[in-house]
Amino acid sequence: MQLDGDDLPKDKEALRALIVAERARHTETIARIEGERAAALAERDHALGDNDRLRHMLRQLRHGQFGRRSEKLPKDQLQLALEDIETAIARNESQEAKQTRKPPRERSAGEARKSLPAHLPRIEVVIDPEDIACPCCRQDMQVIGEETSQRLDVIPAQFRVIVTRRRKFACRSCEASVVQAPAPERLIRGGLPTEALVAHVLAGKYAWHLPLYRQAQMLKSQGIEIDRSTLAFWVGYAAAELAPLQQRLRQILLASAAIFVDETTAPVLDPGRGRTKTGYFWTIARDDRPWGGRDPPAVVYTYAPGRAHEHGRRLLAGYGGIVHCDGYAAYKHLADPGREGGPATLAFCWSHWRRQFHKLAQTGPSPIAAEALERIQAIYAIEAEIRGHEPALRRARRQAETKALVQALRTWLEIQLGNVSAKAPIADAIRYGFNHWDGLVRFLEDGRIEVDTNAVERSMRPIALSRKNALFAGHDEGAANWASIASLVETAKLNGVDPQAYFADVLTKLVNLWPASRLDELMPWNWAAGTASHLRAAAH
């Protein structure tokens, strides 16, 4: 309250009472401000304490991912836990920033923001002061510099209707002459979707693991009522059109110097019995990046109704290169000298062997398993250092350093095997390695050979995600379509290609009778190179 001199009471007692009241009000205001400040500081301290606790949990989870116990927590669960904790930390930091009016914390060196891709369109917004006249002389001021910031924005998926009008032309002199442009080819003749919309559905289902019924619900939220069965019809047509690409992709991989193979389950509905049966995705992957090879990474899935040896034989018929695999007997026949196409070179997986020791170390005290893990980790440490180098250098390092570690491991395990019961689980784990020894040590002699089959195991994770969301395939043919389209999706991802853009363009080309002799140009890595060259040409 502010009082002018004329407003003050003339009576001394009244003036004294007014001063006392003003002091009391002032004291109350100060007490309220101090209380609010104390509450804000307490809330901040609580948030900081929460963040310390959450960051400790974050470090523990990351240790579970990258430390010695890297296989203890499933990757999907780990990612969910990390997301929740990081979200909670950010929420506390936001509350603290609002209370203290401090700017957000600076990023550490390891959190440096990556530059935004150059191909994204830029929309510039210029913000000038409302008044650019000089406060002193009122002359117009000149620009002497600027501060620039970039933020990533998004335009939500927008559906639109393409109206195609084919006008007819007639000659006034010759009434019989009428000209009209031919109708463009479509994936679904007389149907509703463009190839871009079908590509959107394919990418949603096979790249981002959204079942068709969920996509139908998402469309309905925008007022577009297309039922799940119609979406499935579109996917079937696309699968038929894309099948030659998947077949050609398989041929290309089987002409590679080295491949990785594995298999994973694909539950399939069995209507006759009213339940699901277990089919398999047999997977071939290629990744020459660890030894500096020039062939691009790729993966192809082939569905089979079982895991019988005949499926493995058919999958790799005639292949005579390097096969990275586990110890499954279906692959061992590839090394037969009398096999058609000659024997393949089998390289067995150290990760599978290491996993057996890891399980034993986790279930209870097992000094032998723990030491075996440490010895194998030393081998992996060298592999990490030579990854990406040429084969000759990798072989030289392995011969100079790794070979001695491997021989020492074998000698030590032979001694341990003699000291434990033949029926003990640790004895089984040791014998597994000895039974596959020639294939396990083959990487020492060839720099192109990897120490494990992690390349193909990474390629099977997206299949597991789709399987988790969709539960099962409707029938064998549906699983075969799944394998065909997923092959192109995951190969596109491996080569940094957006699956939706890829399918939109490739489907358009295929329905317009793209020559079968030029299918290689539509492989994801060649498509990406061609698209980049077109963009560069357009820019000039």
N, C-alpha and C positions, 0 to 999 in steps of 0.2 A: 504494500500500500504506500502510495506517495501522497503527501499532504502539502499544499501550499501554505505559506505563512498566514494567509487570511483564514484558512480552515482550522487552524489550531485553536483549541479552547483557551479562553482567557483565565479560567479558574485554575489555580495551582493543583488542586486535588484531581480535577478532571484531566489536567495535562499529565500528572504523575500516573494516573490509571491508564491513560493511552500509551505512555512509554512502556509501562509494565506489560501491557497486552501485546505491544509490538515485539518486545523482547521475547515473550513467551512464544509468539508465533514464529519468530526467527529461530529460536532454539528447537522448536518442533520441526521446522523445515530442515534444519541441519541434521537432526536425528533421523528424519525420514530418508534423507539423501544418503547418510552414512549406512543406514540399514539396507537400502537398495544396493549400495556399492558392496557391502559385505556379502549380501546374498548373491550378487553377480560374481564376486570373486570366489565364493564357495562353489557356485555352479561351474565356474571355469575350472577350478581345481579338481572338481569331481570329474569333469569331462577329460581333463588332462590325465587324471588317474585311470579313467576308463581307457583312454587311448594307449597309455603305457601297458595296461593289461592286454588290450587287443593286439598291440604290436608284438608283445611277447608270444601270444597265441599264433600270430602270423609267422613269426620266426620258427616256431615249432612245426607248423604245417609245412613251411618251405623246406625245413630240414627233413621232414617226412617225404618230400618229393625228391630232393637232391642229395640227401645224406645217405649213409650206409643202409638205412632201412627204406630204401626208395620204393620197394614193392609192397610195403605194409598197407598203404591207403590207396584204394582204387582211384584212378585219375579223375573220373567224373565227380566222385564225392569230394575229392581234394579241391577241384575247381569251384564247386558250389560253396565250400567252406571259405575259401579265399575271398570269393566275391562278397559273401555276407560280412566278413570281418572288415574288409576294405571299405565297404559301404558304411558300416557303423563308425569307423574312424573318420571318414569324410563328413558324416553327419555331426559328430562332435566338434570337428574343426570348424564347420560352418557356424554352429552355435557360438563357439568361442569368438569367431571373427565378428559376429553381429554384436556381441556384448562388449568387446574391447575395441571395436572399430579398427582392428588391425587388418592389413591385407592378407590374403591367403599365404600359407607358407611357401617358400621358394622350393623349387625342385632341386633334388640333389643331382650330382653328375650322372648317376645311373638312371635317373628319371627324366633326362632331358627330352623335351618334346620333339618328336620327329616332324620334319617339314611336310606340309600337305602336298599331295601329288600335283604335278604341274598340269595334268590334263583336266583337272576339275575347272569348271567355269568360275571366273571371278566377278563378283558384283561389288563395285566400289561405292562406298558411302562416304561423302565428304561432310565433315562437321566443322562449321566455322562459328566463331562468336557472333552473337546477335548484332553487336555493334563493333565495327572495325575502324571506327574513327579514333584518332589518338586522344587519350584522356586529357592531354595538356593543351595541344593546339587545334584539335579537332580536324587535322588533316587525315586523308585516307592512309592507312597503314599498309605495308607491303609484306608479302609472304617471305619469310626467311628460313623456313624449314617445316618439318612436320613429323609427327609420330604415327607410325603405322602398326596396326595389329591385325591379326587374322583369326577368324573364328569359323569353325566348321558348321555349316547349316544343312538342312535336309528339306526336300520337298517330298511329302508322303506319296506313296504309290498312287498314281492318278489314272483311272480308267477312262477311256474315251471311245467314241464310236467313229469308225472310218466309213464314210459314205462314198462309195465308188459309183460314179456315173459314167456310163459308156454311151457317148452320144452317137447317133446315127446321122450320116451325111448322104444326101441324095442330089443328083444332078437335075436341074430344072428342064434341061433339054432331053436327057435320057432317063425316063421315069423308071426304067428297070434297074438302073445302077444305084445301089445302096452300099455304103462303106461304113464299117464299124470295127473298132479295135477289138482284137480277141480278148476274152476274159482272162485275167491273170490266173496262173495256177495257184491252187491252195492246198494246204495239207488236208483240211477237211472240206471237201467239195460241197458247196452249198451250205456249209456250216457257219457257226457264229464266230469262232475265234480267229484272230490273226496268228501268224507263226510266233510273233513276239509274246502273245498271251499264252500260247501253249508252252513256250520256253519258260515263262514265269511260273507256270504250274510245275513243270519238270524240275526247275531249280528248287522250288519250295519243297517238293517231295523228296528228291534224291540228294540235293546239296545241303539243305537246311533242315531236313528231317521233319517236315510238316505233313502229316497224313492228309489225304484228300478231303476227308470229312471236316478237318479243321480249316482247310483252305475254303471250303464251301461256306463255312460259318463266317470267315473273314470277308468273303465277297458279299454275303448277305448283310453284313454291317454297313456296307456302302450302298445298299438298296439293289444289289445285283443278285438275283435268285437263280443260281445254277447248281443243280444237285450233284452230289458226289459221283453218281453213276455217269453223268455226262463228262465230268472231269476225267474219270477213268477211261472213257471212250477216247478222249483226246490223247491221253497218255499212250494208249495202245497204238493209235495211228502213228504217233511220234516214234515209239519203240520200233515199229516196223520200218520206218524210214531211216532210222539211225543204225539199224542192225549191221549193214555192210561196213560202217565205220568201226564198230566194235570188232568185227571179224578181221578187218585189216589191221587194227591195232594189235590184235593177238599175233598175227603173222609177223609184224614188225618186232615185237618183243622176243619171239622165238628165233629171230635172226640176230639177237644180241650176243655179245661175248659172255656176259654174266647175267644171271637172273636170280630172283629170290622167289621161293614158292612156299605156300602154306595153305591151310584151309580153315574155315570157320563155319559154325552151324547157321542154318537158315530155316527156322521153323516154318512149315508149310501146312496149311489146312488140308486135312484128309476127310472129305465129306462122307465117304463110305463108312468110316468108323466114328464120325462125329467128334473127332479130336485132331490134334496136329501130329504130323510126322516130322522127322528131322532130316532136312536136306542139307547140302553143303555148298558153300561158295569156295571153289578152288581158285586160288589167287596167284597170279604171276606179277611180279613187280620188277622194275629196272631202276636203278639209281647209281649211276657211275660217278656222281659228284665226289664221293670220298676219295677216289683215285684220279680225279681230274679228267675223266672221260668226257667226250663231246656229245654223246647221245643224251637227249633230254630225258628226265625222269618220267615214268609212266607206270600205270597199273591196269590190269585187265582181270575181271572176275568171270568165272564160268560156273554156272549152276549145274549141279548133278544131284540126283535123288539120294545119294548115299556117299559113304567114305571108302567104298571097296577099292582094292588096288587097281582094278581095271580103269577107274576114272582117272587116277593119277597117270597111268600108262597112256591113256588116250590124250590127256591134257598136254603131255610133253613128248608126244610121238615124234621121233626124228631129231630131237634136240641133242646136240653134242657139246655144248659149252659148259660153263661153270654154273652149278646149281647150288645155291645156298638154301639149306633146308634143315629141318629137325630130324630126329632119328626114326621117323615113321617108316615102316617097312615098304610102303607104297613107293617111296622115292629111291630106295636102295637098289631096285632093279635097274635104275638108270645107269649104273656103273657096270652092267654086264657087258663083257667084251663082244658077245655075239649079238648084241642088240642092234636092230635096224637103225642106221644112222651113226653107229659107233657108240662107245661108252661116253657118258658125261662125267665131268669132274665134280664129285660131291664135296661140298664144304659144310661141315656140321656147325651147329650154333652153340657158342659158348654161353650165351644167355640162358638157354634151356638147361644146360648143366649147372650153371651158377644158381638158377632158381631152386634147384633141388637142395643145395646146401643152405640157401636162404630160408627155406621152409623149416629145415631142421634147426637152424639157429633161432628161429622165432618161437618154435614150439617148446623149447626148453634149453637148459645149458648144454651146449655141444661145442666143446673147445676145438674139435677137429673141423667142424663145419665153419666155425668163426675164422679159424686160420686159413682155411681154403678160400673163403671169401676175400680175405685180405690179400692173399697171393694172386687171385684172379683180378682183383682191383688194380694191382700193379701192372698187369698186362694191359688192362683197359686204359690206364693212364698214358702209356706209350701210344696207344691207338689214337687217343684224343690229340696228341701232339702232331701226329703225321697225317691226320685227316685232311683231305684236299690236296695232298702232294702227289706227284707222279709215281707210277708203280715202282720204278727202279729205286727211288729214295725210300719208299715204304718197305720194300723188301730188304734193303740194306740195313735200316734201323731194326727191323725184326730179327735179322740174322745176327746183328751185333749185340742186341739187348734182350729182345723178347725170347729168343730161342733158349737162352740159359735159364730164364724164369720158368719156361714151360717144362724143361727137362728137370729142373729142381722140384717143381710141383709134382711131376710124375713119380720121381724117386721118393719124395716125402709121403705121397698117398699110398705107394706100395708098402711102405713101412707101417703106416696106420692101418691098412687093410689087414695086415698080419696080426694086429693087436686087438681087433674087435671081432665080435661074433659074426659069423657068415650070414646070419639071419637079421642082423641089425640094420635099421634104415640107412645108417651112414654107410654101411658096406654096399647097399644097393646103389646109393648115389655115386660112390667111387667107381663101382663096376660099370655104371652107365657110361662114364667118361672113357674108361679103358676099352669098352666094347665099340666105341665110336672114335677111338684115338686117331686113326689115320685121317679121318675127315676133319677132326678138330684142329689138327696141327698143319693142315694143308695151307692155311693162310700164311705160314712162315715162308713158303717157297714162291708165292705169287702175290705181287703188290696189288693186283686187281681184286683179290678176295677179301671180303670183309670178315670180321671176327664173329659176327652174329647175324641174325635174320631180322633185326629191328626194322629195316626198311619196309619189309612186307607186313610186319605186325602193325606198324603205324598206318599202313594202308587199309587194314582191316577194322580199325577203330570206327570210321564213319559207318561201316556196315552194322557194327554193334549198336550205334546210336539210332539208326533207322529201325533196327530190329526192336529196340527198347520202346520206341514210340509207336510203331505199327504192330507190334506183338508177333505177327506172322504174315506170310504171303498167302494169298487166297488159293493158289494152286501152283503146280510145277511151272506152267507157262508164265504165270505172273512172276515167279521167282527168277525165271530166265530173263524176263524183261527188266526186272530190278537189276540183275547182274550186268546186263548190256548197257543200260543208261548210266548206272553207277560207275562203270569203267571210264566213260567219257567225262563224267563229272569230276571224279577224283584225279584223273590225268590233267584236266583243265586246271584244277586247284594247284597241283604240283608245279605247273608251269606259269602260275600267276595270272591265270585267265579267269574272268568272271563267267561262271557257267551259264547264266541267263543270257548275257550278250552273245556268247558263243553259240548256244542253241538257236537263238533268234535268227542269227545270220546263216548258220549251217542248214537249218531246216528250210529256210527260204531258197537256198541254193539247191538243195536236194530235190525239192518238189518241182523246181524248174529244170529238172533233168541234168544235173551236174554229171559230167562224164565219169564212169567208173575208173577210168585210167588215171584220173586226177584226184583220187580219194586222199592221197598222201598230203595234198595241199590243205585238206580240212582237218588234219591231225591238230590237236590243240596248240602244239608248239609252233607249227608252220602257220596256223591261222593267226596266232599272236604276232608273229613276225610280219605277216602280210598286212595285218591291220595297222601295225605301227608304221610301216612304209607308206600306206595310204594316208595316214594322218600327217606324216612329215611332208608328203607331196602336197596335201591340201594347205598346209601352213605356208608353203612357198608359193 
